[in-house]
């Protein structure tokens, strides 16, 4: 257990490698209650949110969620987040956000400063958040027989990637999305904190499920090519450099009207001096955050995340490198403990995502 963002967090239960492999083959349960859960509501919520996020909410239907980024005025990334259209039939516009644990208080302060008074921002501080991830997550969760709060919503096993809906479990209200941070199929479940332990126990009682720590969460997200805020992105990076322009909708790219729009539109048109890339290393020695990347004798970048890939059997890393050296197949070197390790630019994700999309076999 280690302290993080005001919480005591589990790094491992049985061992990172064993937990990583269990999550890839069965289902792992992660306690991610350190994440910030927010709700924004009001008749003018759509315009208010679009003023602070580069998202087109007209294309985000009730019961669907999407990835986006919170940007500074200069286009630097303040945080990345998930946003769900949680508007009920006949209710004022309501959106649910999940933000990073280390930045949630800054995010709340930023949003309170920039949202108008007629829009309500609520920090759901009394809710815990569990993530059930892996190819057997759907069958394990189905056994708990969660009941949709509205007949319009599908059952958990019938949801597809990025669906989200309210459910009831033994009278306890839950918010469930089919999403996660491992590259595997799975769910994130928001639950009142005083019922979180009972829900976790019920899930871990299923034969497919074991509790998983943050060590395996990091190795899983690394293999999935998913960036981590504070490492692979920060206020010093823009979404264009970070390869996150999918978090900015087409209309917003064209029209602007959000913080940092001028810089982002310029970078989309002209390119950037550096790019975020995936790197595959030879041998067994892993490159960690901060390691210098070289092309010949020239320092061309820096590693932002790295480690050994249990699935692939060799080290992988993510880095920012000069755009001229960012093409797939480019041979580079990473300096680790005074040695130059061969590395090659490869596509991400390193391990293919297995999200349950529409039309996919269950």
C-alpha positions in Angstrom: 0.0 0.0 0.0 1.3 3.5 -0.9 -0.1 7.0 -0.4 -1.4 8.8 -3.5 -3.7 11.8 -3.9 -4.9 11.5 -0.3 -5.6 7.8 -0.5 -3.9 4.6 0.5 -3.5 2.7 -2.8 -2.8 -1.0 -3.4 0.2 -1.6 -5.6 -0.1 -5.4 -5.7 -1.9 -8.3 -4.0 -0.3 -11.4 -5.4 2.3 -9.8 -7.7 2.2 -7.5 -10.6 3.0 -10.1 -13.3 0.3 -12.6 -12.0 -2.3 -9.8 -11.7 -1.5 -8.5 -15.2 -1.9 -11.9 -16.7 -5.1 -12.6 -14.8 -6.7 -9.4 -16.1 -5.7 -10.3 -19.6 -7.3 -13.8 -19.4 -10.1 -13.5 -16.7 -11.3 -10.4 -14.9 -9.6 -8.0 -12.5 -11.2 -5.7 -10.0 -9.5 -2.3 -9.5 -10.4 0.2 -6.8 -10.0 3.6 -8.5 -12.0 5.7 -6.0 -9.2 8.2 -6.0 -10.5 9.5 -9.4 -12.7 12.6 -9.3 -16.4 12.1 -10.1 -18.2 15.3 -11.0 -21.6 16.3 -12.3 -22.5 19.4 -14.3 -26.2 20.2 -14.7 -28.4 23.0 -15.8 -30.4 24.3 -18.8 -27.3 26.0 -20.1 -24.9 23.1 -19.3 -24.2 22.3 -23.0 -22.9 25.8 -23.9 -21.1 26.1 -20.6 -19.2 22.8 -21.1 -18.4 23.5 -24.7 -16.8 26.8 -23.5 -14.3 24.8 -21.4 -13.9 21.5 -23.3 -13.2 21.0 -27.0 -16.2 18.6 -27.4 -19.3 18.6 -29.6 -22.1 17.6 -27.2 -24.7 17.6 -30.0 -23.2 14.3 -31.1 -23.0 12.8 -27.6 -26.4 11.1 -27.0 -27.9 10.2 -23.5 -26.3 7.0 -22.3 -23.0 7.5 -24.2 -19.7 8.8 -23.0 -16.5 10.1 -24.7 -12.9 11.0 -24.0 -11.9 14.7 -23.9 -9.3 17.1 -22.5 -9.4 20.1 -20.2 -7.2 22.8 -21.8 -5.4 25.9 -20.6 -5.6 29.1 -22.5 -2.3 28.4 -24.3 -3.5 24.9 -25.3 -1.6 22.9 -22.7 -3.4 19.9 -21.2 -4.6 20.5 -17.7 -6.2 17.0 -17.5 -7.8 14.3 -19.6 -11.2 13.0 -18.7 -14.3 11.0 -19.6 -17.7 12.8 -20.0 -21.1 11.1 -20.1 -24.4 12.4 -21.2 -26.4 11.4 -18.1 -29.5 13.5 -19.0 -32.7 11.8 -18.1 -35.9 12.1 -20.1 -37.5 15.5 -19.4 -34.7 16.6 -17.1 -32.2 19.5 -17.4 -29.0 18.7 -19.3 -26.8 16.6 -16.9 -23.2 15.5 -17.6 -21.1 13.2 -15.5 -17.3 13.5 -15.6 -14.4 11.3 -14.4 -11.2 13.2 -13.9 -7.7 12.2 -12.6 -7.2 11.8 -8.9 -4.0 13.9 -8.7 -5.6 16.8 -10.5 -9.3 16.7 -9.4 -9.1 19.6 -6.9 -7.4 21.8 -9.5 -10.0 20.7 -12.1 -12.8 21.5 -9.7 -11.3 25.0 -9.0 -10.8 25.6 -12.8 -14.4 24.5 -13.6 -15.9 26.6 -10.8 -14.0 29.6 -12.1 -15.1 29.2 -15.7 -18.6 27.8 -15.5 -21.5 30.3 -15.3 -23.5 30.7 -12.1 -26.6 29.1 -13.6 -24.8 25.8 -14.1 -24.3 23.5 -11.1 -21.1 21.7 -10.5 -21.3 18.9 -7.9 -18.3 16.9 -6.6 -19.6 13.4 -6.0 -17.3 13.0 -3.1 -19.4 10.3 -1.4 -19.2 7.9 -4.4 -16.5 5.2 -4.8 -15.4 3.9 -8.2 -14.6 0.3 -9.1 -13.2 -1.0 -12.5 -13.9 -4.5 -13.5 -11.6 -5.3 -16.5 -10.9 -8.4 -18.6 -12.4 -10.8 -21.1 -14.6 -12.4 -18.5 -15.8 -9.2 -16.9 -19.2 -9.3 -18.6 -20.2 -12.8 -17.4 -19.0 -12.1 -13.9 -21.0 -8.8 -13.6 -24.1 -10.4 -15.2 -24.2 -12.9 -12.3 -24.9 -10.0 -9.9 -28.1 -9.3 -11.9 -28.0 -5.5 -11.9 -31.3 -4.0 -12.8 -31.5 -1.1 -15.3 -33.2 1.9 -13.7 -35.1 2.5 -16.9 -36.5 0.0 -19.4 -34.8 2.0 -22.2 -31.4 1.0 -21.0 -29.8 -2.4 -21.9 -28.6 -4.9 -19.3 -24.9 -4.8 -18.5 -24.0 -7.8 -20.7 -25.8 -6.1 -23.7 -24.0 -2.7 -23.3 -21.3 -1.9 -25.9 -18.1 0.1 -25.5 -18.8 3.6 -24.1 -22.4 2.9 -23.2 -23.3 4.0 -19.7 -26.5 3.8 -17.6 -28.0 3.9 -14.1 -28.6 0.5 -12.4 -29.8 -0.9 -9.1 -28.1 -3.6 -7.2 -30.0 -4.9 -4.2 -31.6 -1.5 -3.9 -28.2 0.4 -4.2 -28.0 2.9 -7.1 -25.0 2.4 -9.4 -23.8 4.2 -12.5 -22.1 1.7 -14.9 -20.2 2.3 -18.0 -18.6 -0.2 -20.4 -15.2 1.3 -20.5 -11.9 1.2 -18.7 -8.1 1.9 -18.7 -6.6 -1.5 -19.6 -7.4 -2.0 -23.2 -9.6 -5.0 -22.2 -13.3 -5.2 -22.2 -14.8 -4.2 -18.9 -16.8 -1.8 -16.8 -16.4 1.1 -14.5 -19.0 1.2 -11.6 -19.8 4.3 -9.5 -21.2 3.2 -6.2 -22.1 5.0 -2.9 -18.9 4.7 -0.8 -20.7 3.0 2.1 -21.7 0.1 -0.3 -18.4 -0.2 -2.1 -16.9 -2.9 0.1 -20.1 -5.1 -0.3 -20.1 -4.7 -4.0 -16.3 -5.4 -4.2 -16.8 -8.6 -2.1 -19.7 -9.7 -4.3 -17.6 -9.3 -7.4 -14.5 -11.0 -5.9 -16.7 -13.9 -5.0 -17.1 -14.7 -8.7 -14.6 -17.3 -9.9 -13.5 -15.1 -12.8 -12.5 -12.1 -10.5 -9.5 -11.2 -8.4 -8.5 -7.9 -6.9 -5.8 -6.2 -8.9 -3.4 -3.4 -7.8 -2.1 -0.3 -9.5 1.1 -1.9 -10.6 -0.7 -4.1 -13.0 -3.0 -1.3 -13.9 0.0 0.7 -15.1 1.5 -2.2 -17.1 -1.9 -2.9 -18.7 -2.4 0.7 -19.8 1.1 0.8 -21.1 0.6 -2.2 -23.3 -2.7 -0.6 -24.4 -0.9 2.6 -25.4 -3.0 4.7 -23.1 -1.3 7.9 -21.8 -1.2 8.8 -18.1 -1.6 12.4 -17.1 1.4 13.9 -15.4 3.7 11.6 -17.4 2.7 11.4 -21.0 0.9 14.7 -21.0 1.0 17.9 -18.9 0.4 21.6 -19.2 3.6 21.6 -21.3 2.1 19.4 -24.0 -0.7 20.0 -26.5 -3.3 17.4 -27.6 -1.7 17.6 -31.1 1.7 16.7 -29.8 0.2 14.0 -27.6 -1.8 12.4 -30.4 -5.0 13.1 -28.6 -6.9 15.1 -31.3 -9.6 12.4 -31.3 -10.7 14.1 -28.0 -11.5 17.2 -30.0 -14.5 16.9 -32.2 -14.5 17.7 -35.9 -16.8 20.8 -35.5 -14.7 22.2 -32.7 -11.5 21.8 -34.6 -13.0 23.9 -37.4 -14.9 26.4 -35.4 -12.7 26.8 -32.3 -14.3 28.6 -29.4 -12.5 26.7 -26.6 -9.3 27.4 -24.6 -6.2 27.0 -26.7 -8.1 26.8 -30.0 -5.8 29.1 -31.8 -2.7 27.1 -31.0 -4.4 23.7 -31.7 -5.8 24.9 -35.1 -2.3 26.2 -36.0 -0.6 22.9 -35.0 -3.2 20.8 -36.9 -2.5 22.9 -40.0 1.3 23.2 -39.7 2.4 20.3 -37.6 4.5 20.2 -34.4 8.2 20.0 -33.7 7.7 16.8 -31.6 5.4 13.9 -31.5 4.4 11.2 -29.0 5.3 7.8 -30.2 5.5 4.1 -29.1 8.9 2.4 -28.9 9.8 -1.3 -28.8 13.1 -2.2 -27.2 15.3 -5.2 -27.6 16.6 -7.3 -24.7 15.1 -7.3 -21.2 16.2 -4.0 -19.7 13.3 -1.5 -19.5 13.6 2.2 -20.1 11.8 4.4 -17.5 10.3 7.8 -17.5 12.9 10.6 -18.1 15.4 8.4 -20.1 16.9 10.3 -23.1 16.2 9.2 -26.6 19.0 9.5 -29.2 19.3 9.3 -33.0 23.0 8.7 -33.5 24.7 11.2 -31.2 21.8 13.6 -31.2 19.3 13.8 -28.3 16.0 13.8 -30.0 13.5 13.1 -27.2 12.6 11.8 -23.8 10.7 8.7 -22.5 7.5 9.5 -20.7 6.4 6.0 -19.7 8.2 2.6 -20.0 8.4 -0.9 -18.6 8.6 -4.5 -19.5 5.6 -5.9 -21.4 4.5 -9.3 -19.9 2.3 -10.0 -22.9 5.0 -9.2 -25.6 8.0 -10.5 -23.6 10.1 -7.4 -24.2 10.3 -3.8 -23.0 8.2 -1.0 -24.4 8.1 2.7 -23.9 6.3 5.9 -24.9 8.2 9.1 -25.6 8.2 12.5 -27.2 10.6 12.7 -30.1 11.5 15.2 -32.8 8.8 14.9 -35.6 11.5 14.1 -38.1 12.3 10.9 -36.2 8.7 9.9 -35.4 7.9 7.8 -38.4 7.1 4.1 -37.8 10.1 1.9 -38.3 12.6 4.6 -37.3 15.6 3.2 -35.4 16.5 5.1 -32.2 18.5 4.5 -29.0 17.5 5.0 -25.3 20.1 5.7 -22.7 19.6 3.5 -19.6 22.2 3.3 -16.9 24.9 4.6 -19.2 24.1 2.2 -22.0 22.4 2.9 -25.3 19.5 0.4 -25.8 18.3 -0.1 -29.4 14.6 0.9 -29.9 12.3 1.3 -32.8 9.2 3.5 -33.4 6.2 1.2 -33.5 2.4 1.8 -33.7 0.3 1.9 -30.6 -1.5 0.2 -29.0 1.3 -2.3 -28.4 -1.3 -5.0 -27.6 -4.6 -4.7 -29.5 -7.6 -3.3 -27.6 -10.4 -5.7 -27.0 -13.3 -3.4 -26.3 -16.8 -4.8 -26.8 -18.0 -2.8 -29.7 -21.3 -2.9 -31.6 -21.6 -6.1 -33.6 -18.8 -7.9 -31.7 -19.3 -11.4 -30.5 -19.9 -11.8 -26.8 
